[in-house]
Amino acid sequence: MWYLSFVTALLLGVGCNGSIRREDACTVCKGSNSTCRLVSGIFTRPQLPMGYNLITQLPQSACNLTITELKQSRNYLALRRIDGSFVLNGNWAINWSGDFEASGTPFSYTRDDDHHIESIHSPGPLIEPLDLMVIYQQPNPGIKYQYQLPMIRAEHAAKESVIAPPLLRHPASPNHIPEDHKSVDNAVNTRLNHPVFPYGNSAPARDIPPYAGDEAVKPRPKRKRKFAWKITGFTECSKSCGGGIQTAVIACVREHNQLTVNERRCAAFEKPSPQSVRCNLKPCVAEWVGGEWSECSVTCGEGVQTREILCRQEITTTLIMTVADGACLTPPSPLLHRIRTCQRPPCPLDSTNTDYPPSEAQWHMGLWSECSATCGLGV
């Protein structure tokens, strides 16, 4: 990873310009970090439109970038160039953990799993701005980001409105700025109006309204209504694996405190159409299943049917594959029978008659028996 080369250089005593001098946080050779400005923020807005949403823009020359989710979730971080192409997690294709190059600098990406929280790290500096985005699928637990910016670049960027660092604030008071972050009070918030295109939709995503939990230094607009429809959560996934569906739960809420109220309060407003997202996309565990039953072994009476017991794995809702028997980790259930009896219409009583099924029944004249008497009248 990129920081291994830094550690190696430190151990070997090699600094910038081939000397023992060191670069400071803003890559200034023999610098003292006095030319750097720390920019940090926490994006806390819980509800967002489905798909890709812009968090902030990481400006050109940014160094020592660290972006981390505060808690595990089904959301994913993404990085996008200013021309609209993605360098990480674009078009709903989620990258595996690893290293990659972008904007002239190495990045290290750790994907969310059972042991790690999703994060992005880079030493910088960026040679071009990058949009930091979140792929929204469930309520946002919070995303923390920070980077350092050269003073000259920071002042120039502030004039061009290309930095978007919401200030860190104390949780108990949304208007309080901690002392150690007042050095960034001149930074401006530019939640850019780039068109953000959710997957499969060529229309720009709707603008995100201001939220009280965001750390943007912008005055809140006057409220025009007291109630509104809002996505308050999602239903349980319809499947535990192989790709299920979650449907958004839409409720009427009171705007100033976000509490759910009776739906008749929002009767004057159009209720949003239901939204669904895919969930639990990982393939299911392979398991034993019974194949198709054969034809009955006889055409009349009682016979038998047979079938194979197969190891199959559900990849998606539309793709079920037969896999090697070793992929099934447990033996087949005793309830999975390979043979069963089957019943056909009764066989004819005349076993010599091979004409089956029999034709329509008819009366036939047989041979006369012997006369019952040897003389006189008999039958």
N, C-alpha and C positions, 0 to 999 in steps of 0.2 A: 504494500500500500504506500501512498505518497509520503506518509510520515516516517516510514522506515528509512527512506533515503536521507531525511533530515537527521534522524538519530545516527545513522552511519557517518554523516559528515561531522556531526558533533563529536563522535568518538575519535575520528581521525584528525580532528583539529582543523578541518578545512572550512573556511568561511567564504564571504563574498569576495569577488574579484581575485580569487585564488589566494587570499591571505587568511589570517586567523581572525579577521574582523567578522562580526556577525550582522545579519540583517535584522532590523526590528520588525514589529508586527505588520508594518506597511511596506516591507521589502526595501527600506532605506538602509544602505550599507553603513555600518557603524552608527545607526540611528539609536535614539533613546526612547522611542515610542511617543515622543512629544509631538510628532507630526501626524499622529493618528487620532481619529475620532471613533469611539465605539458607538455603533448603532444597534439597538436591540429592541425586540418587541414580542408580544404574545398575541396571536390571533385567536380570539375566544368566541367568535360568533357561532352559536350551536346549529342554527338552521340555515341551509343554503340550497340553491337550486340543484337538482340532480346533475351529476356530471362534473365537468371541469370548471373550477372557480379560481379567479385570480386572488392571491393573498397580498402580494407586494411585488415590486420589481427590485431585483438585486442589481445595483448600479455598476457601471464600468469602474475598474480599479479596486473593487471590494476585495478584501483579504480576510483570511482566517474565518471562513464562513462555517457556521454550525446551525443546522436546522433539525429540530427534533419534535416528534409528536409527544405530548405530555402523557398520553395513555394509549394503550393498544386499541385499535379500532379497525373497521373494514374500509376506512378511507385510505387513500394513497397520496403521497407527495408526487409532484411532477415539476419538471423544469422545461421551459419553452423559450426558444430564441425569439428575438423581436420580429423575425420574418414569419413567425407562426409555426415553424418546424420544432419538433420536440427533441430533446436530448435525453430525457428520462421519462419513462412511463407514459408514452404518447399513444393516442388512438386505442385506449383501453387495453394495451399490451403491457403487462406489468413485468418489469425487469427483475432478474434474480439479484441477490446481493453481490457486490463486486466493485471493481474500479473501472472508471471510464474517463475519457478526455472530453472537455467541452470549454468553449470560450477561452482557449489558450491555457488551461490549467487542469491538473488532475482532480478528479472527484472520487470520493469513496461513498458507496451507497449500501446501507444495511436495511434489508427488507424486514417488515414486521413478521415475527414468528413467536413460538412459545417461549423463547429465551431472550429476544431482543425487541426493542421498540424501534420503529422506523426512524431513520436519521440519514442526513446528508452532511458530509464534511469536505472542505476544500481549502488548501492553503492560499489560493488566489495568486496574483490578482486577476480579475476578470478582464478580458480585452474587449468585451461587449456586454451590454446588460442582458440579464436573464429574468424571465418572469417566473416567480415561485407560485405554484398552483397546488390545489388540493382536488383530488377526484372524490367528490362527495357521494357517499352511499348511506351514511348514518349520521346522527348528531355528532358534531365536531367536539372532541374532548379538549382541544386546545393545541396550538402549534407554536413552539418557541423558535425564534430565529435571531441570530446576531452575526455581525461582521464588523470589520474595521475598515475605515476609509481615510485616505490621506486628506489632511486639512484643506489643501488647495483644491483637490478634486471635490471634497465635500461642499466647499463654498460655491464652486462653479456649478455643481450638480443641483444645489438648492435653488440657484437662480433659474436653472432649466427645468426644475420640478421633475427630476427623475428618481429621487429617493423617496421611498415610501415606508419609513420606519415608524409604526405606531410606538409611542413611548410606553415604557413599563410603568405601571401605576400600582399603588398599594391596593390590595383587594378590598380593604375596608373603606376606601375613599377614592372614587373614580377620578377625582380632580387633583389628587396628590401625586407629585412627581418626586421620586426619591432623590436624595442629594447626589448619589453617585451616577445619576443619569441626566442631571440637568445640563451636562455639556452638550447634549444633543437637542436642546430646546429650539434650535433654529432649523432643525430638519423639518421638511414639509411632507405631508401625506399626499401621495398621488396614487390613489387606487384607480389605475389607468382605465380608460374607456376602450381598451382593446376589445375586439369582438371575441368572445369566448364561445367556442362551438362544442356543445355536448355531442357525444358520439351518436352518429346517425342523424344529426339534425344540422342543416346548413344555415339555419337562422341564428342570429346572435342570441346569446342567453340574456335573460332579463336582468336589469340592474339590481344589485343587492341593496335593499334599503338599509339605512343606518341602524345599528344595534347598540344598546346601552353598554354591552360588555366589551365592545371594541375599544382599543386604546388610541383611536384617531383623534387628533386635536382639531375637531371641526364642530361648530355649534349644531346642536340638534334642531332639525326643522320642526315647525309647529305641527302638532297632530291635527289631521283633518277629520279623523273618525275615531270612535272609541272602541270599535270591535272589528275583527278581521278574521278571515279563514287562514289557518296555518297548519303546516305539517307538524304534528306533535310526536311522531314516532312511526314505527313500522311493525307490521304483524310478524309473527314467528315465521321462519323460513318453511316453505311447504315440504322441503326434503332436507335430510341431514347430509346428503352427498349427491353427486351427479348433477347438480344444478337445479336449484329450486327457485321459488318466486316469493318476494316480500312485497306487500302492498302498503302504500303510505296511509297512515291514519290522519285524516283531516278533521280538525275540530275548530269551533268558533272560540276565539280567545279575546280577553280584554287587553287592549294594546299596552296600557301603561304598566301592567304587572304580569302579562302573559298567562293569566289564569284562565282555565277552560270554563266557558259559560254555556247556557242553553243555546242550541243552534238557531232558535228563532231570532236571537240578537243579530245574526248575520244574514237574515232573510233578504235584506235589501241588496246584498252583494252576491255576485256570481260565485258559486262554489267551484273550486278548481277540479278539473277532471282527475280521476284516480291515477296515481303513478305507481308503477311496479319496477322493481330492480331484481336482478338475478343474485342469488346467494348460494353459499356452500357449493362452489364450483369444483371442488376436488373430486376425483373419481371415487366411486364406492369400493369397498373391500370386495375382492373376488369371493364368490360363494357357489355352493353346489345347487344346481337346479335340474329338474327333470326335462328331458327332451320330448318330442312328439311321440304319441303312442302309435304303434304299427296297426295295420288292419287286423281284424279278428282272424284267427287261424282256421276257422271253419265257416261254412256258409249256412249251416243250420245247427241248432242245438248249442251246446256250451263249448267255448274255445278259450284261447288265451291271447293277450296282447303284450308286447314287450316295448321297452324304450331304453335309451341311453341316459346315464346320469352325467351331466356336463359341468365343468367349472367355468363360470361366466362372470364378467365384470362389467358393471354399468359405468361407462365413461361420461356420457351426458344423457339427457332424457331421450335423445333420438339415436344413441349409439350404445349398443350392448354387444360386447365381444366375447367369443369363446376363447379362453386362454389355457395355458398349460395347467395340468392337474396340480402341479406343485405350487401354483399361485393361490390355491385354496388351502388355508393354513389348518383347517380342521377337517376331520373325516365327514363324509355325507351323513345326513340325518337318517336314522332308521325309518323315518316316515316317508322317505323318498323310495318308493317301490319300483323295481325294474320290471315286474311281471304282475298282471292282473287278469282275472277271468272276464269273459265277455259272453253275452247271450245273443243268439240269433233265433229266428223263428223255428218252431219245432220241426224236426225232420219227419218225412212221411212214414206211415206205419209199414208199408211194403218196402222193406229194405232193398228188394231187388229192383225196385223202380228207380232208375237213375234220372228220370225226368223230374227235376226239382227246380223251382217250385211246381207243385202239381197243377194240372189244368182243372177246369171246372168239373165237379163231381157229376157222374151220369150212372144210370141203371144199366146193367148188362145181363143178358140171358145166359145162364150157365148150362151145363150138361144135365140130362135127366138122371136121377138115381135108379137103382134096380127096383122092380115092382115088388111090393110088399107081400104078394101072394104068388104061390106057384100055380094055382088054378083058381078059377072063379074070378071075382072082382077084387082088385087090389089098388093100391096107390103108389 
